[in-house]
Amino acid sequence: MNPETIRIPVAPGIEIAADVAGRRGAPTVILGHGGGQTRHSWDKCEEQLARAGYYAINYDLRGHGDSDWSPDGDYAITTRAQDLITVAAQGSAPVALVGASLGGITALLAACLGLEPAALVLVDIVPKMAPAGVAKIRSFMMASPDGFATIEEAADAISAYYPERPRPKDLSGLNKNLRLQPDGRYQWHWDQRMMTDTRADPQHMLELLDAADWTDRVPTLLVRGMKSDIVDDEGVADLRRRIPALETADIRGAGHMVAGDKNDEFNTAVIEFLTRVMPPNP
């Protein structure tokens, strides 16, 4: 089942790249990847959702992958949420939002700004993240501003950040996360200016979430990597206070990159939840 790649205008001069799969008109599932990743982290999940009867929209966040970069460096979370609202208009109701890390926070805020989903899946992300884990991710993403001479160097950087994950023997998959520059060096496939955008306001998002009236009626699942350094018990308890009917799926042996660590278990948990709370059309 080969996806079709489309481009979605979200602002003057800015288009979002997305892969779509499944039958148009079917209940829609939108997949948003984590910071520093691309839509290809969802490829297998997108295929399985389409086979399960959903219309899947798998998009590159602004400043990532094949989506355009903001000319003015605007990567505020509210801007990303507005992008998602525009992307969602490409699908058909009912719509479920599935977001990992940055994609999950984007989905959460979009729901607070008027895009009420039929279901919400947050992948290893909560509003109150563990500070040490956040600092570790920021350190990794801000390192190597000059890029890498080879793909092997990029693989070394990933292994140093995440030593628990076995280093792949075939590094060709990294090409989707890297851009080959005219000088022959490889850069990450995302705009580093997003790391210095100070327009993010976590407190404002918490206020919007606390004021939202959808939290007691939208089925919400938190998929948590049990080895995560981003989501801890305190963060889960805080989210449950804000979303009382929160369900959780704990993926053992997985870290923050849950889908990459335990892809089959992750996909099973997400699709089981969606088919229960937002069944596909017969």
Buried (B, 14 or more C-beta within 10 A) or exposed (E): EEBEEBEBEBBEEBBBBBBBBBEEEBBBBBBBBBBBBBBBBBBBBBBBBBBBBBBBBBBBBBBBBBBBBBEEBBBBBBBBBBBBBBBBEBBBEBBBBBBBBBBBBBBBBBBBBEBBBBBBBBBBBBBBBBEEBEEBBEEBBEEBEEBBEEBEEBBEBBBEBBEEBEEEEEBEEBBBBBEEEEEEBBBBBBBBBBBEBEEBEEEEBBEBBEEBEBBEEBBBBBBBBBBBBBBBEEBBEBBBEBBEEBBBBEBEEBBBBBBBBBBEBBBBBBBEBBBEBBEBEE
